[in-house]
Structures are given as C-alpha cells and as structure tokens.
Amino acid sequence: MNPNPALLIIDVQKAIDDPSWGDDRNNPNAESNIAKLLALWRERSWPIFHIRHVSRESNSTYRPGQSGAEFKDEVLPRAGERIIEKQTNSAFIGTSLEAELRARKIADVVITGVITNNSVEATARMAGNLGFSTIVVADATATFGRRDFTGRWRTADEVHAMSLANLDGEYAKVITTDELLARA
C-alpha cells in the first residue's frame, strides 16, 4: 500500500441487523474485523470515510429517521472523520467521494462493510474503474443468502464468495484482515 490509504466503511448501519434480511448471514466477525482496521487507521491518522446509505425506498431498513440508519457501535465515527451519505449502491455515485480522494491525492482505497454483493461490490468496481488501487477485505465484509436468477437458494457464503470472485484481479485485490494488518 502507498502512504495514506483510505479506509471506506460501507453501510455498517443497524439496518443490517433487521430480521427482514433473514438469518443466513456470513462473516459474523465482520464488524470486529472492521473495528480492528478502524483502530489501525485511527492510530496512523490515515483517512477514514464512513459511508452511510440513506434510502429513498419506503420499506428499506436504511430509511432516514429510524434506528436502521444509525451506524453500528463498532464503527461509530469520531469527530473529524468524514461521513458520506449515498442513495445508490455505489459510494461514488451522487457523492463527493471521488473528488475528496483525488483532492487528498489518495491512490489506494481499502473497502470494508456490507452488503458484499451490493454496495461493497458496486463501490469496489467503480474504485477500480476510476483507477484507484483497491483492496477488498474478505472477512471485513458480509452478505446474506438469497435466491439466484433461477430460484435456487444460495447461502450467504456462496453469494459472498461469488461476489469476491467477481472483484478479485480485475477490479480489486481481495485479502483478509490479517493479511492487511501484516502489510501495514
């Protein structure tokens, strides 16, 4: 990693604990792994971007004005840490994220958060396409089981693994928390 890598914490909000997501979620330690990375970034005074999803959908668990829109305790932003609100799956669409990274001459981004096959994947794809050196931390991201296009149930682990496979190499480097900590 180059000096000053940015940590992007995507949508780690209380919304993901809502029972409507189902009980098939992988990486139960994702939040604690994100907290480890967040502690390192704070210790090193590296740039941190907390990404908050603010949904316009009336039935979304991420709607403003409800507890689901709040950040989870493990990743609560501190004074001076940047919070970027988004309304789509990518943290780059309709936000100032790209301009802020470029203004600070940040070339490397480390992506953590939820949901792997949605906002994490969309943000990582865009980061890679925009020319940022992108790392996705496999065990600091998580998702839920879902049905595929043919109706077959796919477990959270399967959905997660396929999403990471989509990203690794072309858009990002996928590594674990321990691998990243060893590099830092």
C-alpha positions as CSV (number, residue, x, y, z in Angstrom):
1,M,0.0,0.0,0.0
2,N,1.0,3.5,-0.7
3,P,1.1,6.0,2.2
4,N,-2.2,7.3,3.3
5,P,-4.6,4.6,2.1
6,A,-8.2,5.5,2.6
7,L,-10.5,3.1,4.6
8,L,-14.0,3.0,3.3
9,I,-16.5,1.5,5.7
10,I,-19.6,0.8,3.6
11,D,-23.1,0.9,5.1
12,V,-22.3,-0.7,8.5
13,Q,-25.6,0.5,10.0
14,K,-28.1,-1.0,12.3
15,A,-30.3,-1.8,9.3
16,I,-28.4,-5.0,8.6
17,D,-29.5,-6.4,12.0
18,D,-33.2,-6.2,11.0
19,P,-34.8,-9.6,10.8
20,S,-36.1,-8.9,7.3
21,W,-32.7,-9.7,5.9
22,G,-33.1,-13.3,7.1
23,D,-30.8,-15.4,9.4
24,D,-28.4,-16.6,6.7
25,R,-25.6,-14.1,7.1
26,N,-21.9,-14.9,6.7
27,N,-18.9,-13.4,8.5
28,P,-20.3,-12.9,11.9
29,N,-16.9,-11.3,12.8
30,A,-17.0,-8.7,10.0
31,E,-17.8,-5.8,12.4
32,S,-15.0,-6.8,14.8
33,N,-12.6,-7.1,11.8
34,I,-13.7,-3.7,10.6
35,A,-13.1,-2.3,14.1
36,K,-9.5,-3.7,14.1
37,L,-8.8,-1.9,10.8
38,L,-10.5,1.2,12.0
39,A,-8.3,1.2,15.1
40,L,-5.2,0.9,12.9
41,W,-6.3,3.8,10.6
42,R,-7.0,6.0,13.6
43,E,-3.6,5.1,15.2
44,R,-1.9,6.0,11.9
45,S,-4.1,9.1,11.2
46,W,-4.9,7.7,7.8
47,P,-8.1,8.9,6.1
48,I,-11.3,7.3,7.0
49,F,-14.6,7.5,5.1
50,H,-17.8,6.3,6.8
51,I,-20.3,5.6,4.1
52,R,-24.0,5.8,5.2
53,H,-26.8,4.5,3.0
54,V,-29.8,6.8,3.1
55,S,-32.6,5.0,1.3
56,R,-35.4,6.7,-0.5
57,E,-37.3,3.4,-0.5
58,S,-40.3,3.4,1.8
59,N,-39.8,-0.2,3.0
60,S,-36.0,0.0,3.4
61,T,-34.3,-0.7,6.7
62,Y,-31.9,2.1,5.7
63,R,-34.6,4.9,5.7
64,P,-33.6,8.1,7.5
65,G,-35.3,8.8,10.8
66,Q,-35.2,5.3,12.0
67,S,-32.7,3.3,14.1
68,G,-31.6,1.3,11.0
69,A,-30.0,4.4,9.5
70,E,-27.6,4.8,12.5
71,F,-24.1,3.5,12.4
72,K,-23.4,0.3,14.4
73,D,-21.5,0.8,17.6
74,E,-18.3,-1.0,16.4
75,V,-17.8,1.7,13.7
76,L,-19.2,4.9,15.2
77,P,-17.5,7.8,13.6
78,R,-15.4,10.1,15.7
79,A,-15.3,13.9,15.5
80,G,-13.4,14.8,12.3
81,E,-14.0,11.5,10.5
82,R,-15.7,12.0,7.2
83,I,-19.2,10.7,6.7
84,I,-20.5,10.5,3.1
85,E,-24.2,9.8,2.5
86,K,-25.3,7.9,-0.6
87,Q,-28.6,6.9,-2.1
88,T,-27.5,4.3,-4.5
89,N,-25.4,1.1,-4.2
90,S,-22.0,2.8,-5.2
91,A,-20.4,5.2,-2.8
92,F,-19.1,7.1,-5.8
93,I,-22.5,7.9,-7.4
94,G,-24.0,11.2,-6.5
95,T,-21.4,11.9,-3.8
96,S,-18.2,13.8,-3.4
97,L,-16.1,10.7,-2.6
98,E,-14.1,10.6,-5.8
99,A,-13.3,14.4,-5.7
100,E,-12.3,14.2,-2.0
101,L,-10.0,11.2,-2.6
102,R,-8.4,13.0,-5.6
103,A,-8.1,16.3,-3.7
104,R,-6.2,14.5,-1.0
105,K,-4.0,12.7,-3.5
106,I,-5.2,9.3,-2.2
107,A,-4.4,6.5,-4.7
108,D,-5.3,3.4,-2.5
109,V,-8.7,2.5,-1.0
110,V,-9.5,-0.3,1.3
111,I,-13.1,-1.4,1.2
112,T,-15.0,-3.0,4.1
113,G,-18.6,-3.2,5.0
114,V,-21.9,-4.6,3.7
115,I,-23.5,-5.9,1.7
116,T,-20.8,-7.7,-0.3
117,N,-22.8,-8.4,-3.4
118,N,-24.4,-5.0,-3.4
119,S,-22.8,-1.8,-2.1
120,V,-19.4,-3.3,-1.5
121,E,-19.1,-4.8,-4.9
122,A,-20.5,-1.7,-6.7
123,T,-18.1,0.6,-4.9
124,A,-15.1,-1.7,-5.5
125,R,-15.9,-1.9,-9.2
126,M,-16.2,1.8,-9.5
127,A,-13.0,2.4,-7.5
128,G,-11.1,0.0,-9.8
129,N,-12.6,1.6,-12.9
130,L,-11.7,5.1,-11.7
131,G,-8.1,4.0,-11.3
132,F,-7.8,3.6,-7.6
133,S,-5.6,0.8,-6.3
134,T,-8.4,-1.1,-4.5
135,I,-8.4,-3.7,-1.7
136,V,-11.5,-5.5,-0.6
137,V,-11.1,-7.2,2.8
138,A,-12.9,-10.5,2.5
139,D,-13.6,-11.1,6.2
140,A,-14.4,-7.5,6.9
141,T,-17.4,-7.7,4.5
142,A,-20.6,-9.7,4.8
143,T,-23.8,-10.6,3.0
144,F,-26.9,-12.6,3.2
145,G,-28.2,-15.7,1.5
146,R,-30.6,-15.2,-1.5
147,R,-32.2,-16.9,-4.4
148,D,-30.4,-16.8,-7.7
149,F,-32.0,-15.9,-11.0
150,T,-33.3,-19.5,-11.5
151,G,-34.8,-19.5,-8.0
152,R,-32.2,-21.7,-6.4
153,W,-31.2,-20.8,-2.8
154,R,-27.6,-19.6,-2.5
155,T,-26.1,-19.4,1.0
156,A,-24.5,-16.2,2.3
157,D,-21.1,-17.9,2.0
158,E,-21.8,-18.8,-1.7
159,V,-23.1,-15.3,-2.5
160,H,-20.1,-13.7,-0.7
161,A,-17.6,-16.0,-2.5
162,M,-19.0,-15.3,-5.9
163,S,-19.1,-11.5,-5.3
164,L,-15.4,-11.6,-4.2
165,A,-14.5,-13.7,-7.2
166,N,-16.2,-11.1,-9.5
167,L,-13.9,-8.4,-8.0
168,D,-10.6,-10.2,-7.4
169,G,-8.0,-9.3,-10.1
170,E,-9.9,-7.1,-12.4
171,Y,-11.3,-4.5,-10.0
172,A,-9.5,-5.2,-6.7
173,K,-7.2,-7.3,-4.7
174,V,-9.2,-9.4,-2.2
175,I,-7.3,-10.2,1.1
176,T,-8.1,-10.9,4.7
177,T,-7.9,-8.7,7.7
178,D,-4.8,-10.5,9.0
179,E,-3.1,-10.2,5.6
180,L,-3.8,-6.4,5.5
181,L,-2.6,-5.9,9.1
182,A,0.6,-7.7,8.3
183,R,1.2,-5.4,5.3
184,A,0.5,-2.2,7.3
